[in-house]
Structures are given as structure tokens and as C-alpha cells.
Amino acid sequence: MPNLLPAVLIGGPAHAGKSVLFYSLTQALRERGVRHHAIRACPDGEGNWSQECDPEVVSEIRLRGPWSNEFVRRICQDLEHRCLPFLVDMGGQPKASQISLFQRCTHAVLLLREDKPEASVDWQGYVDANGLIPLAKIFSRQWGESLVTTRTPTLEGVLTHLERGNQVRVKGPLFDFLVERIATLFASYEVHDLERAAFEQAPGEVLNLYDALHAFDPKTSIWQPEMLMPFLAGMQPGPQALYGAGPNWLYASIAAHTNRQALYLYDPRHPFGWMQPAQVQFGTEPHPELQIATQERDDATVLSITIPSTHLEYFQPGPITFPPLPLHKGLIINGRLPYWLLTALVRLYKDAGMYWIAPYHVPLQSGVIAYSRDPDQHPGDRISYKTV
């Protein structure tokens, strides 16, 4: 049975500014309280961090490589299992093997380039051939003013200055109309009823991170490290079911703070919604889908983890092994990891007696302390580290 929840594909040729538009859309929707999930259906390693970080750093750490059939299969699986409306960031040059991704979306926003008319024809063909409902057809220009040319039935116009980096957000009437159109679409599917159903099915007390952030600052959609200590101090004891978007250091801190109590994470891509941290253990047996390396510093060990496929399967045949590390100094966890793996790692090394633990957070270009038994280091403190 097809999934009827909206999945809005953001597509168009390379270097049109899709990542900037995608980031601006998801932030604007979050500020409005519109529940959704943003998924990158391209294996270049980009995410919100690529818009929040220095462009030179982004250029260095972006993953580059061919699409694999396994990656496409897993993204299709995520789309099929969605429990919330999705925004879907599509790569700039889809091939025949990736058409299945279009078939699992419902609507489309095209961001095109006037100097690439052939690409515009191709992208419009993908939308038409796969029965996607067009929401907007927008041309990207480097200079000039943004403008609206048509509002119905498809929103059309021009967006300018879609430049990556420094948390620049798209503005103007055309963007506002687009946000309103997507927000209206997502709201028409009674997402809050879906949210309530997820809460009712939660295996523990729900900790809604959207509400928790709103309590700190109703005007922000971004967690800051200085919020961490008062947030942890206000947490209720007992099993926790975490719901909502948040940075890696926030999830890591909650995993450490709750010790060995049951912890559940909500993932709208997962067929059951709720999942627990992965099973992990110490060992030297390499995992076929992980590349693990360590680097020793005077104050810490850097544990770098790479997932070449960018998409690690949650269901594993057995515990995933990680190397034992020196316990007399800290640990910096570097890598784009699913939170069900990151939280498991934090608990593994915390229980072993690690001095402090800090996930590396790309937008801040530093580690953020998630757990510490060092009297001079506290949750939320930043640890200097350069990945490049």
C-alpha cells in the first residue's frame, strides 16, 4: 500500500543552490512548528551542517562518490516507511537506477538554472513521468532581485544569491509563498495526530525536544551548547523516549545522563518509529560497513568513524565492535553517525570509565562535551579539534 504522507522532492541541476534552499525551507518550517523530516537522498554527505559551516571546510569534508544500488535501496526504504511528511533533497544528476526515488515521492519543487536549459527539460520530464504534483518551478540566479512571476497553479519565479555557508537563509516573497504552500500541504495531513499516535506508542516517558527548546527560547530552532547544563538538570529520572530534532551532542548527553536506563529514539524513517541504541561491544573485528581509525592527542583520543555508503542498516546480525581506548584522557567522536549508534557508543565508553566524551559538531567546528568526570570540563564545553 503506498504511503500517502507527502514527500516533497527538491530537485534541479547541480550548483543551482538546492542545499541552501533545502536548509532554509526546513528551518522556516521548524520555526513555524511544522513537523516534518528532512532527508538527503544523495550520497554526498551534505546536511544542515553544510549550510551552517565555513564553505572551505564543507568542500574538504563532503563525501564524493558514485551512487550505489544499496544506497538507493535504503533511501527508498526510508521513504516507504515515513511516519511524517518529508522534504527530500535529490542529487543534481539522477541516473536511470535512481528513478525509483522519484516514484516514492508525491510532490516536487524544481530549482533550475537558466544556463542549463537541457537540464530543465530533463528535470521536468522526471516530474511528469513519475506523476509528481508540481508545487514550484524556480530559477536560480547569482545576481539581481528575487521575484514572483506566477502564483497558481504552480508557484514560479526567481531566487537569487543562493550561496552556501554562514547560515545564510533565503528570504523574500517567493520564498515565503513556497514555505506557506509546503506548510499548508503538510498541515493538511493531520501531522499532530500522527505525533500523538507516536507518543501513545512510545515505550517510555516522551521527552519532546521541540517543546524543550521552545522553553529556552521560543524564537529559535537551533540548540546551543550553553543550554545543555540547565536542560540536563531539569530532566526527569527514568526511561526516556526522545522525540524531535537536535544536534549530536544533545542526544549524546542524554544517553550519558540517563546512564543504563532504557532509552528510545524516534526516527520517522523507521518502520516502527521507536528504536533503541544499537548493540555495541569492545573488540577488534572490523565491520564491513564501517571504517574506524584512531588518533592520539595529549588530551584525548580521536575516534573517527566513516560509513562509506552513508547509510548504515539499523538491524545488525550481532553487536558492532569498537576498539578499547585509553581511559585516562578524553574521547572525541568524529563522524556522521546515526543517533542510534552515537548514543550506544557514548554509553559504551562512559561505562568503561572514559574521562570525558565529546562528539565533533561540524557547524561549531569543535567537539562539544556530552559527558565528563573531569572537574574542569562540563557538558556544553567546547573542545578544539580540526578535521582538516
RAUR-V776745 format. One record per residue. PHI is phi in degrees with one decimal (999 if undefined). PSI is psi in radians with two decimals (NA if undefined). OMEGA is omega in degrees with one decimal (999 if undefined). Layout:
phi = <PHI	PHI>
psi = <PSI	PSI>
omega = <OMEGA	OMEGA>
This chain:
phi = <999	-66.5	-80.3	-90.1	-64.6	-62.9	-132.2	-93.1	-81.5	-103.3	-129.4	151.3	-66.2	-61.1	64.7	-91.3	105.4	-61.6	-63.8	-66.8	-63.2	-60.9	-60.4	-63.4	-64.9	-66.9	-69.0	-64.2	-67.1	-64.2	-63.5	-84.4	77.2	-85.3	-71.5	-165.9	-130.5	-102.1	-125.1	-95.7	-94.6	-146.4	-88.0	-99.8	78.4	-81.5	-167.7	-56.9	-56.8	-70.2	-91.8	-90.5	-112.5	-58.0	-56.9	-66.6	-65.7	-59.1	-61.3	-74.9	-103.0	-59.5	-80.9	-130.4	165.0	-74.0	-70.7	-107.2	-61.4	-66.8	-62.0	-61.6	-60.6	-72.0	-66.5	-59.0	-63.0	-60.2	-65.2	-64.1	-94.5	-56.5	-109.5	-139.8	-60.6	-117.0	-100.6	-122.6	-87.5	-100.6	-63.6	-80.3	-136.1	-65.2	-109.7	-57.8	-69.5	-102.2	-62.4	-60.5	-67.6	-61.8	-65.6	-102.7	-102.1	-116.6	-135.2	-143.5	-121.1	-102.1	-115.6	-113.8	-118.2	-67.0	-87.8	-128.2	-63.0	-64.5	-64.7	-62.3	-64.2	-61.5	-66.2	-63.6	-64.4	-61.4	-64.4	-66.2	-65.7	-104.9	67.4	-77.6	-83.3	-73.9	-99.1	-155.9	-131.2	-123.4	-103.3	-99.2	-125.8	-74.7	-124.9	92.0	-108.2	-72.2	-154.4	-105.2	-106.3	-146.9	-105.9	-138.1	-74.3	-109.1	-68.7	-133.9	164.4	-131.3	-115.9	-123.7	59.2	-85.5	-105.1	-70.8	112.1	59.2	56.1	-66.1	-115.4	-69.4	-136.4	111.5	-59.4	-62.3	-63.7	-61.2	-62.5	-66.2	-60.0	-63.1	-64.5	-70.5	-60.9	-64.7	-60.9	-65.7	-68.0	-71.2	-104.4	49.4	-62.1	-66.5	-67.8	-63.1	-64.3	-62.7	-63.4	-63.4	-65.1	-65.2	-87.7	-63.0	-83.0	-155.6	-66.5	-76.6	-106.9	-85.0	-71.5	-64.4	-65.9	-64.2	-67.2	-61.5	-66.8	-74.9	-155.9	-62.6	-98.7	-113.3	-119.2	-125.8	-71.6	-119.6	-56.4	-68.1	-79.0	-66.6	-61.2	-65.1	-64.2	-63.7	-63.9	-92.8	-70.1	-81.7	-71.1	109.6	-58.0	-125.2	-117.6	-86.7	-129.5	120.2	-82.1	-168.8	-70.3	-60.9	-68.5	-69.5	-63.0	-63.1	-64.9	-64.1	-60.2	-71.4	-66.1	-84.6	54.1	-100.7	-68.6	-59.2	-132.3	-128.2	-121.1	-95.7	-126.8	-68.2	-91.8	-89.6	-60.8	-104.2	79.1	-93.1	-143.8	-105.5	-55.0	-65.9	-84.1	-132.4	-156.8	-80.5	172.7	-117.2	-69.8	-69.2	-90.7	-64.4	-109.4	-126.6	-114.7	-119.7	-139.2	-123.7	-139.2	-94.1	-115.2	-63.4	-101.6	-162.1	-99.9	-97.3	-102.1	-100.9	-124.9	-120.0	-110.2	-54.5	-78.2	66.1	-144.8	-91.7	-69.5	-68.4	-78.1	-116.1	-68.8	-166.6	-59.0	-86.9	-96.4	-134.7	-73.7	-66.2	-130.8	-57.3	-100.6	-84.0	-138.3	-82.4	-133.4	-105.5	-96.5	-114.4	149.7	-86.8	-114.0	-61.9	-65.5	-68.4	-90.6	-59.5	-63.0	-65.6	-64.2	-59.5	-67.1	-60.7	-77.9	-63.9	-63.4	-74.3	107.5	-56.5	-67.2	-155.2	-133.6	-139.3	-65.9	-77.5	-113.4	-58.8	-57.8	-88.3	51.2	-160.9	-79.7	-123.2	-60.5	-103.3	-151.7	-156.1	-113.4	-86.8	-63.0	-97.8	-125.4	-131.2	-53.1	101.3	-67.8	-98.9	-117.6	-66.7	-164.7	-114.3	-84.0	-127.9>
psi = <2.23	2.57	2.10	-0.12	2.49	2.45	1.78	1.96	2.26	1.90	2.92	2.98	2.85	2.59	0.48	-0.29	0.40	-0.70	-0.67	-0.80	-0.76	-0.83	-0.80	-0.67	-0.85	-0.60	-0.73	-0.69	-0.69	-0.69	-0.49	-0.09	0.37	1.94	2.27	3.05	2.38	2.15	2.33	1.90	0.70	2.45	0.75	0.04	0.14	2.83	-2.90	-0.57	-0.55	-0.36	-0.43	-0.11	2.83	2.31	-0.61	-0.68	-0.73	-0.77	-0.59	-0.69	-0.04	2.43	2.43	2.43	2.99	2.72	2.43	2.70	-0.60	-0.70	-0.80	-0.73	-0.74	-0.65	-0.70	-0.71	-0.74	-0.76	-0.71	-0.59	0.10	2.38	0.01	2.86	2.54	2.51	2.32	1.99	1.98	2.54	2.84	-0.31	1.24	2.55	3.04	-0.60	-0.23	0.03	-0.45	-0.44	-0.71	-0.69	-0.31	0.09	2.90	-0.56	2.94	2.46	2.09	2.26	1.91	2.93	2.29	-0.41	0.10	1.11	-0.58	-0.70	-0.63	-0.74	-0.74	-0.83	-0.68	-0.62	-0.70	-0.75	-0.83	-0.79	-0.48	0.19	0.48	2.47	2.07	2.24	-0.66	2.58	1.88	2.44	2.41	2.25	2.54	-0.57	3.01	-2.89	2.53	2.60	2.74	2.23	-0.57	2.40	-0.48	2.67	-0.42	2.31	2.23	2.65	-2.76	2.36	2.46	2.84	0.76	1.27	2.29	2.53	2.78	0.47	0.54	2.35	2.49	2.48	3.00	2.91	-0.72	-0.79	-0.73	-0.73	-0.69	-0.77	-0.76	-0.71	-0.77	-0.71	-0.72	-0.73	-0.85	-0.67	-0.43	-0.15	0.35	0.93	-0.59	-0.48	-0.69	-0.68	-0.76	-0.68	-0.69	-0.70	-0.70	-0.54	-0.08	2.39	0.10	-3.07	2.18	2.23	1.80	1.88	-0.43	-0.83	-0.67	-0.73	-0.70	-0.56	-0.56	-0.82	1.85	-0.26	-0.03	2.69	0.19	2.20	2.51	2.56	-0.56	-0.22	-0.27	-0.84	-0.88	-0.55	-0.85	-0.65	-0.49	-0.02	2.48	2.53	2.82	3.08	2.52	2.43	1.87	2.25	2.22	2.89	2.54	2.82	2.86	-0.65	-0.45	-0.86	-0.69	-0.72	-0.72	-0.71	-0.73	-0.72	-0.58	0.04	-2.17	0.20	2.71	2.38	2.31	2.49	2.39	2.19	1.96	-0.07	-0.18	2.40	-0.46	-0.02	-1.14	2.43	2.80	2.86	2.64	2.84	2.10	2.75	2.90	2.49	3.09	0.01	2.04	2.52	2.35	-0.33	0.15	2.50	2.09	2.28	2.65	2.63	2.25	2.26	2.99	-0.63	-0.21	2.79	2.33	2.05	1.86	2.21	2.19	2.39	1.67	-0.62	-0.17	0.02	1.72	2.34	2.31	-0.79	1.99	2.62	-0.32	3.14	2.51	2.30	2.50	2.65	2.49	2.51	2.81	2.39	-0.13	-0.03	-3.08	3.10	2.18	2.09	2.00	2.14	2.69	1.70	2.51	2.56	-0.46	-0.36	-0.74	-0.83	-0.64	-0.72	-0.75	-0.78	-0.66	-0.87	-0.52	-0.83	-0.48	-0.31	0.34	2.49	-0.83	2.80	2.30	1.92	2.47	2.25	1.96	-0.82	-0.58	-0.18	0.75	2.84	2.67	2.14	2.15	-0.48	2.52	2.45	0.19	2.12	-0.27	-0.04	2.34	2.69	2.28	-0.33	2.61	2.52	2.16	2.28	2.33	2.25	-0.32	NA>
omega = <-177.3	176.5	-174.6	176.4	-177.2	170.1	-173.3	179.9	172.9	-172.8	178.9	-176.5	179.5	175.2	174.2	-178.3	-176.9	-178.3	178.2	178.8	-179.0	178.7	-178.6	179.5	-176.1	177.4	179.4	178.6	178.4	178.9	176.9	-177.0	-179.7	-177.7	178.9	176.2	179.7	-176.4	178.0	-177.3	177.3	-171.2	-179.5	175.7	-178.9	178.1	176.7	-179.4	-175.6	175.1	-176.8	-171.6	176.7	-176.6	179.9	177.5	178.6	-179.3	-178.1	-170.3	174.6	173.2	177.4	180.0	-177.7	171.6	174.1	177.2	179.8	177.5	179.6	-179.8	-176.8	175.8	175.7	178.7	177.0	-179.4	179.8	-173.8	-172.6	178.9	175.9	170.2	-177.4	158.1	-173.4	178.7	-175.0	178.0	-171.8	-176.6	-177.8	177.8	-176.1	-178.1	-177.4	-178.3	178.7	177.0	177.3	-176.2	-179.0	173.6	-176.6	-175.3	-177.9	167.4	-179.6	174.2	-167.5	177.5	-178.9	179.2	179.1	-175.6	178.8	178.9	178.4	178.5	180.0	-177.3	176.4	177.0	177.6	-178.8	-177.4	-174.9	-176.8	172.5	178.0	178.9	-177.7	174.9	-177.6	174.0	-168.9	174.3	-179.1	175.0	-178.9	-175.6	175.6	-176.7	173.2	-179.9	177.3	177.9	179.7	179.3	-179.1	-7.1	177.1	177.6	-179.8	178.8	-175.2	170.9	-177.6	174.5	177.4	-174.6	-177.6	169.4	173.9	175.9	176.6	-179.9	177.0	-180.0	174.2	-176.1	-178.7	178.7	179.3	177.6	-179.6	177.6	-179.5	-179.5	-179.4	178.6	178.9	178.0	-177.8	-178.6	-177.4	-178.0	174.9	-177.0	-179.9	173.0	175.7	178.6	178.2	178.3	177.5	178.9	-179.9	-179.9	-176.6	-178.4	178.5	177.6	-176.2	171.9	-176.3	-175.7	174.3	179.3	-179.3	178.2	179.7	178.7	177.1	-176.6	-178.2	-174.4	-177.1	174.5	-175.1	175.2	176.2	-176.5	-178.6	176.3	-166.5	-176.5	177.9	177.5	-179.8	-180.0	-178.0	-178.7	176.2	178.6	176.6	179.1	-177.2	172.5	-173.0	-179.6	174.0	-178.2	177.4	-179.6	-176.9	-178.5	177.0	178.1	179.0	-179.4	179.0	178.5	179.6	-175.3	-177.6	176.8	-176.8	176.7	-178.8	179.3	179.9	-179.0	178.9	178.1	-176.8	175.6	-172.3	-176.3	179.8	177.9	-175.8	177.4	178.0	173.8	-177.2	171.7	-179.3	178.9	176.8	179.3	-178.3	-179.5	-178.0	175.6	-174.7	-177.2	-179.6	169.5	-173.8	177.9	177.4	177.4	-177.2	170.2	178.9	-174.4	-172.4	166.4	174.9	177.0	-178.2	-176.9	179.0	174.1	-174.4	-179.7	-176.1	-174.6	-177.3	179.9	179.7	-178.2	-178.1	-179.0	-179.9	179.1	175.5	-175.6	177.0	-172.7	169.2	-174.4	176.9	-175.1	-175.5	177.4	-173.6	179.4	172.0	178.8	-174.8	177.6	177.6	-173.1	169.6	-174.3	177.6	174.7	180.0	-178.9	177.6	179.5	179.8	179.5	180.0	-176.2	174.7	-179.8	178.3	178.5	-179.9	-174.5	170.6	-176.8	-178.5	170.4	174.5	-178.4	-171.2	-178.1	179.4	-176.8	179.0	169.0	176.0	-177.9	176.5	-179.9	178.7	166.5	173.8	-177.5	-179.1	179.4	-175.9	176.3	-177.3	176.7	-179.1	179.1	-178.4	175.9	177.3	-179.0	-177.3	999>
